[in-house]
Amino acid sequence: MTRGAFEGITVLDFTQGIAGPHASMLLALHGADVIKIEPPEGDWGRALGQLKGDHCAHSVAFNRGKRSIALDLKSADGRAVVDRLAKRADVVMESFRPGVIDRLGYGAEAMKKVNPKVVYCSVSGFGQTGPYSKRPTVDGLIQAFSGMMVMNRMPDGTPWRQGMIAVDVTTGLYTFQALSTAIMRQIRFGEGSVIDSSLMRAAAAFQGAKLMEWVFSNGAPPPLYMPAGSYKTANGYIMLSAMRPHHFRALFELIGRQDVADDPDLQTHESRIRHAPKIVKALNEVMPTRTTEDWIALLQPNDVFCERVNNYSDYLDHPHVAASGAIDWVEQDGFGRMPVANIPGLPPASQDLARQHAPHIGEQGRAILADLGFAAADIDAMAGRKGVVLPPPAARAAD
């Protein structure tokens, strides 16, 4: 198997939730030794949604490939462990509210004294500076703050939140990109870096074109083109996209609405946007008369872009998904057999099963302490004082 690009890189990972853990997981899947520092009760991201043992779907999805140790960072034992880890860490990541990590003694300046070449990354809601820097927030609130909910409004104009943790996941991707280039700079030039990554800035970067469009259109951005959107059929929904003039004409000729295809008000890109209600009305009248499959069989062979609106079961069961290797099914200890979406640029999950395991709380604690040179008796003593929380010999799993 191809060696991971970050093999030999050690990551001291204090992050919790989704954004930071997503970024550090990508480092782990690319070969880094990511040591996840968790509080005794575990990363709060383990409790997002339905629980099974000490995992939820999000904690499995965004913590694969890491090693976990559970520490009380206010105890002398917990701090002694982190002090040893800090000396060998190439990357340090944290996602506490700004100021907290400095009070614990592991802020960027403190870590640079231990290792001037360290790549230090803070992930927060609003960033490390500014009047909102210490303001508590979550994904949905950043969707509201950044304008994303307005751009995702319902037909009646109500702003609407994305039904998934979209900003956190996006922040993880941008953070991984920033870490990757910083690690390259560290390796090539011996330089350290301090990265200030935030949900607020990631949400804006993701919507960069929309921000420009909003200003360009004086706050009234038009649709990108018409027709585009989902329409109810006899047995579900179909997504249509007909940007080019010949696609527009073909669509309405094929569905039997020559009047719309020939309408003089609908013959240019601009006029179709201006008279969008005419297009929407015609499609709402015609599309429910046949099934989604009937429409696709008619439209796709004639180069009219359309797709069935699937749910996740439809996607997971689709023959193209199987044939293209987009999904692997992997057994997670204590959680069950789960679909893993294969990430572009990485080996399929089925070819790298060891890295697909998401650790239980403190699962590798004893091994990590042994790697750091702590004797078995010292490890037992620290566990007895509760500065280090060790799992039973078999990692904790679901009841």
C-alpha positions in Angstrom: 0.0 0.0 0.0 1.2 3.6 -0.7 2.7 5.2 2.3 0.8 8.0 4.0 2.2 11.4 3.2 2.2 12.4 6.9 3.9 9.2 8.3 6.3 10.2 11.0 4.3 13.3 11.9 3.0 13.4 15.5 -0.1 15.4 16.3 -1.1 16.4 19.8 -4.9 16.9 19.3 -7.0 18.7 22.0 -9.9 19.3 19.6 -13.4 18.2 20.2 -16.7 18.2 18.3 -16.5 18.1 14.5 -14.4 20.8 12.8 -11.1 20.1 14.6 -11.5 16.3 14.8 -12.4 16.2 11.0 -9.1 18.0 10.2 -7.0 15.8 12.5 -8.7 12.7 11.2 -7.6 13.6 7.7 -4.1 13.9 8.9 -4.4 10.5 10.6 -5.8 8.9 7.4 -2.8 10.3 5.6 -0.5 8.6 8.0 0.1 10.9 11.0 0.1 9.6 14.5 -2.8 11.6 15.9 -3.0 11.4 19.7 -6.5 12.5 20.8 -6.5 14.1 24.2 -9.9 13.7 25.8 -11.4 14.7 29.1 -12.3 11.8 31.4 -15.9 11.8 30.2 -14.8 11.9 26.5 -15.0 14.4 23.7 -18.4 16.1 23.7 -18.7 15.3 20.0 -19.4 11.7 21.1 -22.9 12.7 22.1 -24.2 14.2 18.9 -27.4 12.3 18.1 -28.1 8.7 18.8 -25.5 7.0 21.1 -24.3 3.4 21.1 -21.8 2.8 23.8 -19.4 5.8 23.8 -19.9 6.6 20.2 -22.3 8.3 17.9 -22.2 8.3 14.1 -20.4 11.7 14.1 -17.6 10.5 16.5 -17.0 7.4 14.4 -17.1 9.4 11.1 -14.6 12.1 12.2 -12.2 10.3 14.6 -11.0 7.3 12.6 -7.3 6.4 12.7 -6.5 8.2 15.9 -5.2 7.0 19.3 -7.1 8.3 22.4 -5.9 9.0 25.9 -8.3 10.4 28.6 -6.6 13.0 30.9 -7.6 15.4 33.6 -5.7 18.4 32.4 -6.0 20.1 35.8 -4.2 17.3 37.5 -0.4 17.0 37.9 -0.5 13.6 36.2 -2.5 14.8 33.2 -0.1 17.8 32.8 3.0 15.5 33.1 1.6 13.4 30.2 0.9 16.4 28.0 4.3 17.9 28.8 6.0 14.8 27.4 3.7 14.6 24.4 4.4 18.3 23.6 8.1 17.7 23.3 7.6 15.2 20.5 4.6 16.8 18.7 5.1 18.3 15.3 1.6 19.6 15.3 -0.6 20.9 18.1 -4.3 21.4 17.6 -6.9 22.8 20.0 -10.5 23.9 19.9 -11.2 25.5 23.3 -12.7 28.9 23.6 -10.0 31.5 23.0 -7.9 32.0 26.1 -8.6 28.6 27.7 -5.6 26.8 26.3 -3.3 29.6 27.4 -4.6 29.3 31.0 -3.9 25.6 30.8 -0.3 26.4 29.7 -0.4 24.9 26.2 -1.0 28.0 24.1 0.9 28.8 20.9 3.6 30.8 22.6 4.2 28.1 25.3 4.4 25.3 22.6 6.8 27.3 20.5 9.2 27.5 23.4 9.1 23.7 23.5 9.4 23.3 19.8 10.1 26.5 17.7 9.1 24.6 14.5 5.7 23.4 15.8 2.6 23.9 13.7 0.0 25.2 16.1 -3.6 25.3 15.0 -6.6 26.8 16.9 -10.1 26.0 15.7 -12.9 28.2 17.1 -16.3 29.6 16.3 -15.4 33.3 15.6 -11.6 33.2 15.6 -8.9 34.3 18.1 -9.4 38.0 17.8 -12.3 40.5 17.5 -15.3 41.3 19.7 -17.0 38.0 19.1 -13.9 35.9 19.7 -15.1 34.4 23.0 -18.7 34.2 22.0 -20.0 30.6 22.3 -21.4 29.3 19.1 -22.3 26.1 17.1 -22.7 25.2 13.4 -26.3 26.4 13.1 -25.6 29.8 14.6 -22.7 30.3 12.2 -25.1 29.4 9.4 -27.3 32.2 10.6 -24.4 34.7 11.2 -22.7 34.0 7.8 -25.8 34.5 5.6 -26.0 30.8 4.7 -29.5 30.5 6.0 -30.8 33.4 3.9 -29.2 31.8 0.8 -31.0 28.5 1.7 -34.4 30.1 2.4 -37.7 28.3 1.9 -40.0 29.2 -1.0 -41.9 31.5 1.4 -38.7 33.3 2.2 -38.1 31.8 5.6 -34.3 31.4 6.3 -33.5 27.7 6.7 -30.6 25.8 8.3 -28.8 23.1 6.4 -30.0 19.7 7.8 -26.4 18.6 8.5 -23.4 20.1 10.3 -22.3 21.8 7.1 -20.1 24.5 8.5 -18.2 22.3 10.9 -17.4 19.8 8.2 -16.3 22.5 5.8 -14.2 24.1 8.5 -12.4 20.7 8.9 -11.6 20.6 5.2 -10.2 24.2 5.2 -8.2 23.5 8.4 -6.7 20.3 6.9 -5.7 22.3 3.8 -4.0 24.9 6.1 -2.3 22.2 8.2 -1.0 20.4 5.1 0.7 23.5 3.7 2.1 24.4 7.1 3.5 20.9 7.6 5.1 21.2 4.1 6.7 24.5 5.1 7.9 23.0 8.4 9.5 20.1 6.5 11.0 22.2 3.7 12.1 25.3 5.6 12.1 24.3 9.2 9.5 27.0 10.0 6.7 26.8 12.5 3.2 28.2 11.9 0.3 29.5 13.9 -3.1 28.8 12.2 -6.3 30.6 13.4 -9.1 28.6 11.8 -12.7 29.4 12.5 -16.2 28.4 11.6 -17.0 32.0 10.7 -14.2 32.4 8.2 -14.7 28.9 6.7 -18.4 29.6 6.2 -17.5 32.8 4.3 -14.8 31.1 2.2 -17.3 28.4 1.2 -19.8 31.1 0.2 -17.2 33.4 -1.4 -18.9 33.7 -4.8 -22.3 34.3 -3.1 -20.8 37.2 -1.0 -19.5 38.8 -4.3 -22.8 38.1 -6.0 -24.8 39.8 -3.1 -22.8 43.0 -3.5 -22.8 42.9 -7.3 -26.6 42.5 -7.3 -27.3 45.0 -4.4 -28.6 42.3 -2.2 -30.9 40.6 -4.7 -28.9 37.8 -6.3 -30.9 36.1 -9.1 -31.0 32.4 -9.7 -28.0 31.2 -11.6 -30.2 30.0 -14.4 -33.6 28.7 -15.1 -35.0 26.1 -15.1 -33.2 24.5 -12.1 -34.7 22.9 -9.1 -36.6 19.9 -7.8 -40.2 19.1 -8.9 -42.7 16.7 -7.6 -43.5 13.7 -9.8 -46.1 11.0 -9.6 -43.9 9.0 -7.2 -41.2 11.3 -5.8 -39.1 14.2 -6.9 -36.8 15.0 -9.9 -34.0 17.5 -10.1 -33.9 19.4 -13.4 -31.1 21.6 -14.8 -31.4 23.2 -18.2 -29.1 26.2 -18.4 -28.3 26.3 -22.1 -30.9 27.4 -24.6 -31.0 24.1 -26.4 -31.4 22.2 -23.1 -34.3 24.5 -22.2 -36.0 24.0 -25.6 -35.5 20.2 -25.5 -36.9 19.9 -22.0 -40.2 21.6 -22.8 -40.6 20.0 -26.2 -40.1 16.6 -24.7 -42.6 17.1 -21.9 -45.2 18.4 -24.3 -45.1 22.1 -23.6 -44.2 23.5 -26.9 -45.9 26.8 -25.8 -43.2 27.3 -23.2 -40.4 26.3 -25.5 -41.6 28.9 -28.1 -42.6 31.6 -25.6 -41.0 34.9 -26.7 -40.5 35.9 -23.1 -38.2 32.9 -22.5 -35.7 32.9 -25.3 -32.7 34.3 -23.5 -30.9 33.5 -20.2 -31.9 36.9 -18.7 -35.5 36.6 -19.8 -35.8 33.1 -18.4 -34.6 34.4 -15.0 -36.9 37.4 -15.2 -39.9 35.3 -16.1 -39.1 32.3 -13.8 -42.6 32.0 -12.5 -43.9 31.0 -15.9 -41.3 28.1 -16.1 -42.0 26.9 -12.6 -45.7 26.9 -13.1 -45.4 24.8 -16.3 -43.2 22.3 -14.6 -45.4 22.0 -11.6 -48.3 21.3 -13.9 -46.6 18.6 -16.0 -44.1 16.8 -13.8 -46.6 15.2 -11.5 -48.3 13.4 -14.4 -45.5 10.8 -14.7 -43.1 8.9 -12.5 -39.6 10.1 -11.9 -38.3 7.0 -13.7 -40.5 7.8 -16.7 -39.2 11.3 -16.9 -35.5 10.2 -16.6 -36.0 7.6 -19.3 -37.4 10.3 -21.6 -35.1 13.2 -20.8 -31.6 11.8 -20.1 -31.2 10.1 -23.5 -31.9 13.5 -25.1 -29.2 15.3 -23.0 -31.6 17.1 -20.6 -29.8 17.1 -17.3 -31.9 15.5 -14.6 -31.6 13.1 -11.6 -33.9 11.4 -9.2 -33.9 13.0 -5.8 -32.5 10.1 -3.6 -32.5 9.5 0.1 -29.4 8.0 1.7 -30.7 4.4 1.3 -31.2 5.0 -2.4 -27.6 6.3 -2.6 -26.1 3.4 -0.6 -28.0 0.8 -2.7 -27.2 2.4 -6.1 -25.3 0.2 -8.5 -23.1 3.0 -9.7 -22.1 3.8 -6.1 -21.1 0.1 -5.7 -19.3 -0.1 -9.0 -17.3 3.1 -8.5 -16.2 2.1 -5.0 -17.6 5.2 -3.4 -18.7 3.4 -0.3 -17.1 0.6 1.9 -18.9 -1.1 4.7 -16.7 -1.4 7.8 -17.3 -3.0 11.3 -16.7 -0.5 14.1 -16.1 -2.2 17.4 -19.2 -1.7 19.6 -21.1 0.3 17.0 -21.8 -2.1 14.2 -21.3 -2.3 10.5 -21.3 1.2 9.0 -20.9 2.7 5.6 -17.7 4.7 5.1 -17.6 7.2 2.3 -14.2 6.8 0.6 -12.4 10.1 0.6 -10.8 11.2 -2.8 -7.1 10.7 -2.7 -7.1 8.1 0.0 -7.1 4.3 -0.4 -10.5 2.7 0.0 -11.4 2.0 3.6 -11.5 -1.7 2.9 -7.8 -1.6 2.0 -6.8 0.2 5.2 -9.0 -1.2 7.8 -6.7 -0.5 10.7 -7.1 3.3 10.1 -10.9 3.0 10.0 -11.2 2.3 13.7 -12.5 5.2 15.8 -11.1 4.9 19.3 -13.1 4.5 22.5 -12.5 7.0 25.3 -8.9 6.6 26.3 -8.6 3.3 24.5 -4.9 3.6 23.7 -4.0 5.4 26.9 -1.8 2.7 28.4 0.1 2.2 25.1 0.6 5.9 24.7 1.9 6.2 28.2 4.3 3.3 27.7 5.5 5.0 24.4 6.3 8.1 26.5 8.5 6.1 28.8 6.2 5.8 31.8 6.7 2.5 33.7 3.8 0.2 34.3 3.7 0.9 38.0 3.7 4.6 37.4 0.8 4.2 34.9 -1.2 2.3 37.5 -0.5 4.9 40.1 -1.6 7.7 37.8 -4.8 5.8 37.0 -5.4 5.4 40.7 -5.1 9.1 41.2 -7.6 9.7 38.3 -5.3 12.0 36.4 -5.3 9.4 33.7 -8.5 7.5 33.0 -7.7 4.1 31.5 -10.3 1.7 30.0 -10.6 -1.9 31.1 -8.4 -4.4 29.3 -11.0 -4.6 26.5 -11.9 -1.2 25.2 -15.3 -0.1 26.3 -18.0 -1.0 23.8 -21.7 -0.8 23.5 -23.9 -2.6 26.0 
